[in-house]
Amino acid sequence: MQIPVHKTSVMQAMQSAVARGYTWHVSGVVSAEKLLALEEKFAERYDIGLSRWQRCRQRQKGAAGVRFFAYPEQGTTRFLWWLLFTDGENAAFQREHGRRQVSDKYGRLSWGTEFELAQLPSLKAKPTWSWRMTRERVQEWQGEIQAAIRTTRSDDAIKAVMARLVRLPGFKGVRQQVFELHGFAKKDWGRIRRKANSWKPPARPGYVRFRSDEAVSAARVVQRLLMGQEPFGTDPVISKQERPEEERMAVVNEDRKTGLPIPRGRDACRVLLIRETEQIQTFIAERWSYESIRLWLLDRYGEAFDIPLPAFRERVRRALQVKAAPVLKEVSRTPIQPALVVEPAEEKNEQPEKNRHLTWEEKRAGRFPGSGTTVVHNSKPNRDELY
């Protein structure tokens, strides 16, 4: 699974999913060590790794579409996760007993205790889905504004609070709440600091626009959190797959006790899977999960296996087929050597027949006359010659 770098991108994706019919949801918090296991469990049960076109075809057949989202919680080593699904036939309705509808007042889709997804009225159109701050979060902002205004020594405190308000994600509901907080701050400023300069309303958060965002694999984010680093960043993670290329190649070859080079490029994953077919078959026999096998290969060979779990399964399946095919392929590539069969002449002075038609048995067996014989293939076999 790929996790977008920016929180706003995940919120946009969830908002779009709800608007397209994903109105049932189950959410929770999971530690970084258990996120990959949770993703694999949902992938086996509900097929969360399908593409948008595969989900569309399933929904046309009456099955429910399922989507999975996760994002690291700020300041912790935990992940917020959400499982969204539509109406229809799906195992999620039988197994997920804590499911709720996003239209329910007490079961809204929420981002921790900070934001919630709700339908907001519009003047010229139908109500639309948008994110807004929860009531508790708005009350916290009001408390911070009051405390900053009462710091009369300087205006730096209130400027810092307003600067943080501007950096909030500019969804429709959030922008409206920020505008109301500006009015609250203006009234409190006029009541507490009458002799100070007049209040200048600051700017509102910018509008949120849909754009493609950079994404990082969930395994990499988990690894960074477990190493005590920020979930997204440019600083390298000190681990085996992050070592220099020459050092990493030496370590892998030392572990495997072989001098085979490590391929690079687009086909590196396929080549390495074929090379490790026997070990993969052993893992499958020992009931290893595909995600555990992928992490083992990721730790051994690096970024060649930094791919989504559904794509990894398909490549493993093809690699196992390719490994079993060489014998058949060699047989199919071997050309049929025609046996030189020369019809004996009745008399020594007579030469072999120059032009004659082959029998069906000779055509099927691939036995052709020797040199000097012209083969003519212009007749179909009789029914009696087939048996």
PyMOL commands that set and color helices and strands:
alter all, ss='L'
color gray80, all
select helices_A, chain A and resi 7-19+32-46+52-60+91-95+135-149+156-166+172-192+218-226+240-242+245-256+268-275+277-285+290-301+303-305+309-324+326-333+360-365+383-386
alter helices_A, ss='H'
color red, helices_A
select strands_A, chain A and resi 2-4+24-31+66-72+78-85+100-101+110-111+115-120+128-133+215-217+339-341+355-357+367-369+374-376
alter strands_A, ss='S'
color yellow, strands_A
deselect
rebuild
show_as cartoon
